[in-house]
Amino acid sequence: MNKYKVTVIGMGYIGLPTSLALAYGGVDVLGYDLDSKKINTLQSGKTTFKEKGLDELFAGALQNGVKFTSVLNDIANRDVFIISVPTPYDRDDKKIDPSYVVSAFNSVYSVCKEKAIIIIESTISPGTIDRFVRPLVKEKAIHLVHCPERIIPGNMIYELKHNSRTIGCDNEEIGEIVKSIYQSFCDGNIVITSIKVAEMTKVVENTFRDINIAFANELVKICEKAGIDVYEVIRISNMHPRVNILQPGPGVGGHCISVDPWFLVGDYPEEAKLVKQARLINDSMPSYVLKRVKEIANKLGIKEERIGIYGLTYKENVDDVRESPSLQMIEYLESMNKKPFVSYDPWVETAIVPNQTLSFDDFLNKVDLIIVMQNHSHIINAKEKISGKVIFDTKHCLEGLDKLYRY
Ligand SMILES: NC(=O)c1ccc[n+]([C@@H]2O[C@H](COP(=O)([O-])OP(=O)(O)OC[C@H]3O[C@@H](n4cnc5c(N)ncnc54)[C@H](O)[C@@H]3O)[C@@H](O)[C@H]2O)c1
């Protein structure tokens, strides 16, 4: 059993599974969140979002004594803190909005012991710790560490265990302590480096993904103009031993890929030109999909009120809707004073957008043309039910339907 008492700050998509994995691995863990409703749910033995394997991990962690609190004083005597709170970007200047990290750090710092280890696990722009966090450290000495997370929703529990990870710290000794804590659940390679390199690495990883997705999405537009099948072009190009083009889609979303590259654009506007273009290309996809769908609807004489959006999440088989291309499309329609299309997502069980239906049958009754924005297993298994509809499949996930359109 690891001797350090760990508190995880922020019981969200990252903080909760991390707490559970630590507890499951034998670490004394206390989960802390400002949101007392969330804490009450966790204290009552229920998880707060859907994720493959999360309930089982929760059961194991409960057996190992994981606890949750929204009372700040409860966390005072802990040795190590892992801060996992949101890190949005400012929509105007594109720089990181560090306010959540700063506020969480201030809370921890106000109660923690001398020499506590405070790990920022939130994704932050390069230099954030030096610019915004280190100046908050006054007479009480603490150790600052950055340990970004790489897990993907839908496969979080597997990836927590198997991904390699990075620890950014000021000295090797602290790095080794933090490494021993993460090793309680992580079998991957754990690299120790400086804080600045760890900050940059995480943002660079997500930027790499964004740029590669943007290339596939730009090819969609080029191939449309050229009158050729983009999927055939990608399939054949990928036979080249050193080419690996990703699949295009309706855009990107989530709290990572559609956010983190902006940090580089905000801080390095003169240098991050490719990064900015990639962001703009991916953000243009929802309105591009709309253009293609309208062309089909016009050709077939389908009225706008009979067009439906299938899939509100940003990824398949998860319930996370943050920054999703469907939400971007709905916002875009609203910005043009248009009524949002009727929408449905089997993973989103409460209405979050206007004109959303919570029943698939109801959705099918209301639409003649379905824009498939997400390849949930549900739609792939519902082929018979949708076979009479016109489908625009942005995910290339459906086959063998009569009225099937794609890029
Ligand atoms: N979601 C992902 O797939 C993913 C993957 C890798 C990295 N990240 C990064 O992890 C960080 C957290 O993301 P998330 O998706 O878990 O966010 P989230 O919104 O799901 O969770 C954040 C939690 O922090 C709590 N919180 C906010 N301020 C607080 C404070 N001062 N004290 C205590 N609790 C506070 C909120 O109530 C919320 O429960 C972000 O920086 C994100 O970029 C996310």
The ligand as a MOL file (V3000), in Angstrom:
LIG
                    3D

  0  0  0     0  0            999 V3000
M  V30 BEGIN CTAB
M  V30 COUNTS 44 48 0 0 0
M  V30 BEGIN ATOM
M  V30 1 N -12.4490 14.7840 -20.5290 0
M  V30 2 C -11.4040 14.3240 -21.1750 0
M  V30 3 O -11.5130 13.4840 -22.0460 0
M  V30 4 C -10.0000 14.7850 -20.8220 0
M  V30 5 C -8.8920 14.0200 -21.2420 0
M  V30 6 C -7.6120 14.4280 -20.8790 0
M  V30 7 C -7.4440 15.5990 -20.1440 0
M  V30 8 N -8.5540 16.3340 -19.7650 0 CHG=1
M  V30 9 C -8.3340 17.5410 -18.9710 0
M  V30 10 O -8.6830 17.2570 -17.6200 0
M  V30 11 C -9.1930 18.4410 -16.9890 0
M  V30 12 C -10.5310 18.1340 -16.3590 0
M  V30 13 O -11.4380 17.8000 -17.3870 0
M  V30 14 P -12.7880 17.0220 -17.0940 0
M  V30 15 O -13.2860 16.5780 -18.4250 0
M  V30 16 O -12.5900 16.0270 -16.0280 0 CHG=-1
M  V30 17 O -13.6860 18.2290 -16.5190 0
M  V30 18 P -15.1380 18.1160 -15.8230 0
M  V30 19 O -15.8290 19.3880 -16.1380 0
M  V30 20 O -15.7750 16.8290 -16.1890 0
M  V30 21 O -14.8110 18.0630 -14.2630 0
M  V30 22 C -14.2870 19.1040 -13.5420 0
M  V30 23 C -14.7920 19.0250 -12.1070 0
M  V30 24 O -14.0860 19.9880 -11.3360 0
M  V30 25 C -14.9800 20.5490 -10.3810 0
M  V30 26 N -14.4080 21.8160 -9.9310 0
M  V30 27 C -14.2650 22.9700 -10.6080 0
M  V30 28 N -13.6280 23.8850 -9.8580 0
M  V30 29 C -13.3400 23.2870 -8.6860 0
M  V30 30 C -12.6860 23.7140 -7.5000 0
M  V30 31 N -12.1770 24.9360 -7.3910 0
M  V30 32 N -12.5910 22.8400 -6.4820 0
M  V30 33 C -13.1070 21.5920 -6.5660 0
M  V30 34 N -13.7310 21.1240 -7.6740 0
M  V30 35 C -13.8450 21.9660 -8.7130 0
M  V30 36 C -16.2880 20.6700 -11.1410 0
M  V30 37 O -17.3820 20.7680 -10.2450 0
M  V30 38 C -16.2700 19.3470 -11.9320 0
M  V30 39 O -16.9010 18.3120 -11.2170 0
M  V30 40 C -9.2370 19.5020 -18.0690 0
M  V30 41 O -8.1050 20.3060 -17.9960 0
M  V30 42 C -9.2060 18.6960 -19.3500 0
M  V30 43 O -8.6600 19.4110 -20.4290 0
M  V30 44 C -9.8120 15.9430 -20.0660 0
M  V30 END ATOM
M  V30 BEGIN BOND
M  V30 1 1 1 2
M  V30 2 2 2 3
M  V30 3 1 2 4
M  V30 4 1 4 5
M  V30 5 2 4 44
M  V30 6 2 5 6
M  V30 7 1 6 7
M  V30 8 2 7 8
M  V30 9 1 8 9
M  V30 10 1 8 44
M  V30 11 1 9 10
M  V30 12 1 9 42
M  V30 13 1 10 11
M  V30 14 1 11 12
M  V30 15 1 11 40
M  V30 16 1 12 13
M  V30 17 1 13 14
M  V30 18 2 14 15
M  V30 19 1 14 16
M  V30 20 1 14 17
M  V30 21 1 17 18
M  V30 22 2 18 19
M  V30 23 1 18 20
M  V30 24 1 18 21
M  V30 25 1 21 22
M  V30 26 1 22 23
M  V30 27 1 23 24
M  V30 28 1 23 38
M  V30 29 1 24 25
M  V30 30 1 25 26
M  V30 31 1 25 36
M  V30 32 1 26 27
M  V30 33 1 26 35
M  V30 34 2 27 28
M  V30 35 1 28 29
M  V30 36 1 29 30
M  V30 37 2 29 35
M  V30 38 1 30 31
M  V30 39 2 30 32
M  V30 40 1 32 33
M  V30 41 2 33 34
M  V30 42 1 34 35
M  V30 43 1 36 37
M  V30 44 1 36 38
M  V30 45 1 38 39
M  V30 46 1 40 41
M  V30 47 1 40 42
M  V30 48 1 42 43
M  V30 END BOND
M  V30 END CTAB
M  END
